[in-house]
Amino acid sequence: MPRPPKSKSKPKPAATPSKGSTRPRLLVAAPDGTVYEHPGFEMALDNGLDFLRVTPRDVIPLKEGWDLMAMPGTRPVGYDPSNGQFVTLTTFTADDGTTFEPWAVACHPPPGYVRNHHAAAVYTDETHPDTKIKALHEEMEAKKERDAAKAHKRGLRVLDAAGDEARPGLPLWAYTAVGATEQGTVAALFLADETTRWAPELFYKGDLKDKIATRIAEDPDNQVLRQIASCATESLCCCASNVFNERWEGAVPIAPACTAACLGCISKEPEWNTPVPQKRLKFQPTAEEIARVIASHLERAPEPMMSFGQGCEGEPTMNGPVIIESIRQARARTSRGIININTNGSRPDTIRACAKVGANALRISLNTFDRDVYTMYYRPADYDFDDMMRSFAVGRDEGLHISINLLIWPGWTDQMVEVDRISKLVDDGCLQMIQLRNLCVDPGYYRKALPPRSQRGPLLGMKGFVKELHRRHPTLRFGTFNPRLAADWWPQVPAFVGGRL
């Protein structure tokens, strides 16, 4: 299945606006990526279990210039105000008379924003992503062999057709409900963090390559620094570019492999050549190389932080001796700034050792506190749920600032039982911040893999989830980015800085 096309153009307006309704209108996409407004249907929302009619409090204007995405393998669902029914569209006729089978339309949240509702759609393919990928690979290999045999008979050169269009299923984005209004596109999002350090206009500037060249000239044999340069220019990683802009949070990769095999991994390249947003480093760096990068950034940057475990690597704690020694060497050079470990929590003893030599902050990634659903998504190789949970206690005992990188999924994350589990961590002194991160995964499979409605509790909605936790724990912080712990004023920052919910 092709990668969802993106359209930067405004949706084409309907021939006749919706009558009797001022609510946002449904958007549908043609297979070429053109987005159209439906002339009679409102946009619908998906809360993870049910389709809902949109209300003004559910949506906000989408940032200008932000892409819309078509969703191959889906059928859009809209609300028909004339009869009060939700309708799955199987055909759509454009103003020029062209009729096609429409796809649902969504957006991926801008930095700092959280998805409150999924795009309302019916999924035509709920196969496990690995099954789809492997089956396509086998099909492509068989086709290559057939084509090679034909080419050999005719004396022709053999062409390899594999490429970016080869990935089946939907790529790893957080597909969020969108609709059309007279004022522009709206989306089912809310702002969860301030974006003064993460606005896109602060990055991707023309002088980055010159800064990279200058910095590499200072340490020309450092392969870690060259990897970070690749992440900044090819993967457009903001933390990587911060290393060369000498500011704020930087990234330092260490691990080519991982202790888990997440369904939504953004860096692991399977052997059947499927594309991923970020590519892992291909070598095992030394402690000395890593320490030089860390110390240099902590010495130079304002509000300095260096983070292990960003998108271009696996699990940083699985190479214990190297990460521990790199932190020790960096701290021997400077006590300034924050050394942060983004981890899946699989190596609590390594986390303890890192803290003892100078790490300050710990962020543990997880999609849920339900053991079975966690295992379904993370697919841990040589650790289990209990090891991950033990890492929270280690962080507390060693005095680390502890965040969770909570991969949210409306319809699962916003259950009251999840609120209760998180509250227990806060009460035990094991959690200071929740980073609300939109889970990017093939939704056709993931929604099917979750437990059925009968095994879920009442849903609060993502805004309700935040409100309830904030009510119970007024000092528990929320956001989407790593906190600015190196700033003197950080303790005075409100617990929720995203605005009104």
MOVEN-V815845 format. One record per pair of residues at least 4 apart in sequence whose ideal C-beta (glycine too) atoms are under 6 Angstrom apart, sorted by the first residue. I is the first residue (numbers start at 0). J is the second residue. Records with the same first field share a line. If there is no record, write none. Layout:
# MOVEN-V815845
I=J, J
This chain:
# MOVEN-V815845
0=71, 72, 167
1=71, 164
2=170
3=68, 69, 70, 71
4=32, 69
5=66, 68
6=32, 34, 67
7=66
10=26, 34, 36, 179
11=35
12=36
13=36, 38
14=38, 94
15=38
17=24, 39
19=80
20=41, 80
22=41, 53
23=42, 53, 178, 180, 185
24=36, 37, 178, 179
25=37, 40, 42, 77
26=34, 104, 177, 179
27=35, 75, 91, 101
28=34, 69, 102, 104
29=33, 99
32=69
34=67, 104
35=93
36=179
37=77
40=77, 79
41=78
42=53, 178
43=50, 76, 77, 78, 85, 119
44=51, 53, 116, 119, 176, 187
45=50, 116, 117, 119
46=51, 116, 409, 410
47=409, 410
48=410, 452
50=76, 85, 119
52=78
53=57
57=187
58=185, 187
59=188
60=183, 185
61=65, 184, 186
62=109
65=109
67=104, 106
68=105
69=102
70=102, 103, 105
71=102
72=123, 124
73=102, 103, 120, 122
74=87, 88, 121
75=88, 101, 103, 120
76=85, 87, 119, 120
77=86
78=85
79=84, 86
87=121
88=101
90=98
91=101
92=98
93=97
103=118, 120
104=177
105=118, 174, 175
106=175, 177, 186
107=172, 173
108=112, 114, 173, 175, 188, 437
110=194, 197
111=190, 192, 194, 479
112=188, 190
113=189, 191, 435
114=173, 175, 437
115=187, 189, 461
116=176, 187, 409
118=174, 176
122=443
124=443
125=443, 444, 447
126=130, 131
127=444
128=168, 441, 444
129=133
131=167, 168
132=271, 273
135=167
136=271
147=157
150=155, 157
161=165, 272
163=274
166=273, 274
168=441
169=441
171=263, 265, 439
172=439
173=437, 439
174=442
175=186, 187
176=187
177=184, 186
178=185
180=185
190=497, 498
191=435, 479, 497
192=478, 479, 480, 497
193=496
194=198
196=247
202=237, 240
207=240
210=243
211=228, 243
214=243
215=224
218=224, 291
221=288
223=284, 288, 289, 292
224=292
226=252, 280
227=239, 242
229=233
230=234, 236, 239, 311
231=236, 239, 240
234=277
238=248, 249, 250, 309
239=250
240=244
241=246, 247, 249
242=249, 296
245=299, 300
246=300, 301
247=302
248=304, 306, 481
249=296, 305
250=306, 309
251=289, 292, 293, 305
252=280, 311, 312
253=284, 307, 315, 322
254=312, 313, 314, 315, 317, 318
255=279, 280
256=313
257=313, 314
258=314, 317, 345, 380, 381, 382
259=343, 377, 379
260=378
261=377
262=376, 440
263=439, 440
265=275, 276, 277, 310
266=275, 277, 279, 310, 311
268=275
269=273
277=310, 311
279=311, 312
284=288, 289
286=290, 321, 324, 325
289=325
290=294, 325, 328, 329
293=305, 329
294=329, 332, 333
296=300, 303, 305
297=303, 333, 335, 336
298=333
302=483, 485, 486
303=336, 485
304=337, 339, 485
305=338
306=339, 341
307=315, 340
308=315, 341, 342
314=343
315=322
316=342, 346, 349
318=322
319=323, 349
323=352, 353, 356
326=338, 353, 356, 357, 358
327=356
330=357
336=485
337=359, 360, 484, 485
338=358, 359
339=360
340=358, 361
341=362
343=364
344=363, 387, 390
345=382, 386
347=389, 390, 393
350=390, 393
351=393, 397
353=358
354=358, 397, 399
360=399, 400
361=394, 399, 401
362=402, 404
363=390, 403
364=404
366=376, 406
367=372, 373
368=420
370=384
373=377, 384
375=448
379=383
382=386
391=429
394=399, 401
395=428, 429
400=431, 484
401=430, 431
402=432, 434
403=433
404=434, 436
405=433, 435
406=436, 438
407=412, 435, 438
408=412, 438
409=461
411=449
412=417
413=458, 459, 460, 461, 464
414=455, 456
415=456, 457
416=456
418=467, 468
422=471
424=429, 430
425=430, 472, 475
432=476, 482
433=477
434=478, 479
435=479
440=445
442=446
450=454
459=463, 464, 467
462=500
465=469, 477
466=500
469=495
474=494
476=494
477=495
483=489
484=489
